[in-house]
Amino acid sequence: MQKNIYLIIISFALTSCYTYQVKKQVDTATATKQDSKRNAVSASNTSAQINTATADPQNMNPQPMPVAVNVQDKLTPGKNVKIHADGRSYKIIVDRWESDSLVAHPVRNPNKTLKFHKSQINGEKIGEKRFSQPIADIITVTAYAGIAATVWYLLR
């Protein structure tokens, strides 16, 4: 019984309410593409009824250019982020930019310096450290339930 209590206490001590979340880009090209698909479907239905031979599927769905992610704008000095570079994941604090190279240090080791070229960093997988309200709520509810169970056990 005491081993379980110690295990629960240790798990609460190691749980954090902060997570690294990837900020979703507002992609206007995707929204425009979805609107054009809806219009294309309705237009193709009416044109198919009139003349099936004149519909050209290549003109209906043009492929938009992918939105370029500017890594230097996302990684400003002082931010605590999680990046993916050269197939590995790093939790870093950004120090500065030296032309096209990012100078940073690991979260737990401020003495070590890491350098990444901006082409090494995957701009779509940059996660910023943020407070996670659902995790905090789960921890709070479990702590209250644990306290209630302890009081009930002591009074029983």
C-alpha positions in Angstrom: 0.0 0.0 0.0 2.8 2.4 0.9 4.6 1.6 -2.4 1.5 2.7 -4.3 1.3 6.0 -2.3 5.0 6.7 -3.0 4.5 5.9 -6.7 1.5 8.3 -6.9 3.4 11.1 -5.1 6.4 10.7 -7.5 4.2 10.7 -10.5 2.6 14.0 -9.4 6.0 15.5 -8.8 7.1 14.6 -12.3 4.0 15.8 -14.1 4.1 19.2 -15.7 1.3 21.5 -16.9 3.5 22.9 -19.7 3.6 21.2 -23.1 5.3 22.0 -26.4 2.5 22.8 -28.9 3.0 23.5 -32.6 1.3 26.7 -33.6 -1.1 26.1 -36.5 -0.6 28.4 -39.5 -3.5 30.3 -40.9 -3.4 29.0 -44.4 -5.5 31.2 -46.7 -4.5 29.1 -49.6 -6.2 26.0 -48.0 -9.4 28.0 -47.2 -9.4 29.3 -50.8 -8.9 25.8 -52.2 -11.8 24.4 -50.2 -14.1 27.2 -51.4 -13.0 26.6 -55.0 -13.6 22.9 -54.6 -17.2 23.6 -53.5 -17.7 25.9 -56.4 -16.0 23.5 -58.7 -18.3 20.6 -57.6 -21.4 22.7 -58.1 -20.2 24.0 -61.4 -19.1 20.6 -62.6 -22.5 19.2 -61.7 -24.3 21.8 -63.8 -21.9 21.6 -66.6 -22.0 17.8 -66.6 -25.7 18.0 -67.0 -25.3 20.3 -70.0 -22.3 18.9 -71.7 -20.1 16.1 -70.2 -17.3 16.4 -72.7 -16.4 20.1 -72.0 -15.5 19.6 -68.3 -11.7 19.8 -67.7 -10.8 18.4 -64.2 -7.2 19.9 -64.3 -8.6 23.4 -64.5 -11.1 22.8 -61.6 -8.4 22.0 -58.9 -5.4 24.2 -59.3 -2.6 23.3 -56.9 -1.6 26.3 -54.7 1.9 27.1 -53.8 2.8 25.9 -50.2 3.1 28.7 -47.7 6.7 29.3 -46.9 7.5 29.2 -43.1 10.0 31.8 -42.0 12.0 30.1 -39.2 13.7 33.4 -38.2 10.3 35.0 -37.4 9.2 32.0 -35.3 12.4 31.6 -33.3 12.9 34.9 -31.6 15.5 35.3 -28.7 14.3 34.1 -25.3 11.7 31.7 -26.5 11.6 28.2 -25.1 10.9 25.9 -28.1 11.1 22.3 -29.3 12.6 22.0 -32.8 13.3 19.1 -35.1 16.7 19.4 -36.9 18.5 16.7 -38.8 16.1 14.0 -37.7 16.5 14.8 -33.9 14.4 16.7 -31.5 15.8 19.4 -29.3 14.3 21.4 -26.5 16.1 24.7 -26.6 16.0 28.3 -25.5 16.9 30.7 -28.4 19.8 33.0 -27.7 20.3 34.9 -31.0 20.6 34.6 -34.8 23.9 35.0 -36.5 23.1 35.7 -40.1 21.5 32.3 -41.2 22.5 30.3 -38.1 20.5 29.9 -34.9 22.5 30.0 -31.7 20.7 28.4 -28.7 21.3 26.4 -25.6 19.5 23.3 -24.3 16.8 23.9 -21.7 18.5 22.1 -18.8 22.1 23.1 -19.8 22.7 26.8 -20.3 26.5 26.3 -20.6 26.3 24.2 -23.8 25.9 26.1 -27.0 24.1 24.6 -30.1 24.2 26.0 -33.6 21.7 25.2 -36.4 21.5 26.5 -39.9 18.0 27.6 -40.8 17.8 25.0 -43.5 18.4 22.2 -40.9 15.3 23.3 -38.9 11.9 21.9 -39.8 9.8 25.0 -39.7 6.5 23.1 -39.6 7.4 21.2 -36.4 8.5 24.2 -34.1 6.6 23.7 -30.8 6.4 26.6 -28.3 6.2 25.8 -24.6 2.7 26.7 -23.4 0.5 26.2 -20.4 -2.0 23.3 -20.9 -5.2 24.0 -19.1 -6.7 20.4 -19.6 -3.6 18.8 -18.0 -3.8 21.3 -15.1 -7.4 20.4 -14.6 -6.7 16.7 -14.6 -3.9 17.1 -12.1 -6.2 19.3 -9.9 -9.1 16.8 -9.9 -6.8 13.9 -9.2 -5.2 15.8 -6.3 -8.6 16.6 -4.8 -9.7 12.9 -5.3 -6.5 11.8 -3.6 -7.1 14.2 -0.7 -10.7 13.0 -0.3 -9.6 9.4 -0.4 -7.0 10.0 2.3 -9.5 11.8 4.5 -12.0 9.0 4.0 -9.4 6.4 4.8 -8.3 8.2 8.0 -11.8 8.7 9.2 -12.9 5.2 8.4 
